[in-house]
Amino acid sequence: MMYSLLLPIPAMTAPSKAIDMEPDARMKRIVSFANEFNVDRNTPIRRYYQSGVQMLRMADIYYAEEAHEKAYILYLKYLTLFVEKVRSC
């Protein structure tokens, strides 16, 4: 459960699909993809915190490897999780 927020990233950024898109459409796709997850009220907040820490670690690694799109997606997922979704539970 903890890593369910992280799994879809490599599949989404397949170069054959994403690079051929217009910049506006690509950005909309990235943002909508980063927001596609649900928060379960029955899951302890600690588990979401651990998942958030893991997301930041992975995003930092992607950024250091210059995989900026993957890093952006993870940073956006992190922000969405803690600013919007967990707060509203």
C-alpha positions in Angstrom: 0.0 0.0 0.0 2.8 2.4 0.9 4.4 2.3 -2.5 1.2 2.4 -4.6 1.7 6.1 -5.2 5.1 5.4 -6.8 4.5 2.5 -9.1 3.1 4.0 -12.3 5.8 6.6 -13.1 8.1 4.6 -15.5 5.2 3.4 -17.6 3.8 6.9 -17.9 6.9 8.5 -19.3 7.4 6.1 -22.2 9.4 8.2 -24.7 7.4 6.9 -27.7 4.2 8.4 -26.3 5.3 11.5 -24.4 7.9 13.1 -26.6 5.6 13.3 -29.7 3.1 15.5 -27.9 2.7 19.2 -28.0 4.2 20.9 -24.8 0.8 22.0 -23.5 -0.8 18.6 -23.9 2.2 16.9 -22.4 2.1 19.2 -19.4 -1.6 18.6 -18.9 -1.0 14.8 -19.1 1.8 15.0 -16.6 -0.3 17.0 -14.1 -3.3 14.8 -14.5 -1.2 11.7 -14.1 0.4 13.1 -10.9 -3.1 13.7 -9.4 -4.5 10.2 -10.2 -4.5 8.6 -6.8 -6.8 8.3 -3.8 -6.2 8.5 -0.1 -7.7 5.8 2.0 -9.0 7.2 5.3 -8.4 3.8 7.0 -4.7 3.9 6.2 -2.6 5.4 9.0 -1.1 8.8 8.3 2.3 7.4 9.2 2.2 5.2 6.1 1.5 8.2 3.9 4.4 10.1 5.6 6.7 7.2 4.9 5.5 7.1 1.3 6.1 10.9 1.0 9.7 10.5 2.3 10.3 7.8 -0.2 8.8 9.9 -3.0 11.2 12.8 -2.1 14.2 10.5 -2.1 13.3 9.0 -5.5 12.6 12.5 -6.9 16.0 13.7 -5.8 17.7 10.8 -7.4 15.8 11.4 -10.7 16.7 15.0 -10.6 20.4 14.2 -10.0 20.2 11.8 -13.0 18.6 14.6 -15.0 15.4 12.7 -15.4 13.5 15.9 -14.9 10.1 14.7 -16.0 10.1 11.8 -13.5 11.4 14.1 -10.8 8.7 16.6 -11.5 6.0 14.0 -11.4 7.1 12.7 -8.0 7.5 16.2 -6.5 4.0 17.0 -7.8 2.6 13.8 -6.4 4.2 14.7 -3.0 2.6 18.1 -3.0 -0.7 16.9 -4.1 -0.7 14.2 -1.4 0.1 16.4 1.5 -1.3 19.8 0.5 -4.6 18.6 -1.0 -5.5 15.0 -0.3 -4.3 14.2 3.2 -5.4 17.5 4.5 -8.9 17.0 3.4 -9.3 13.7 5.1 
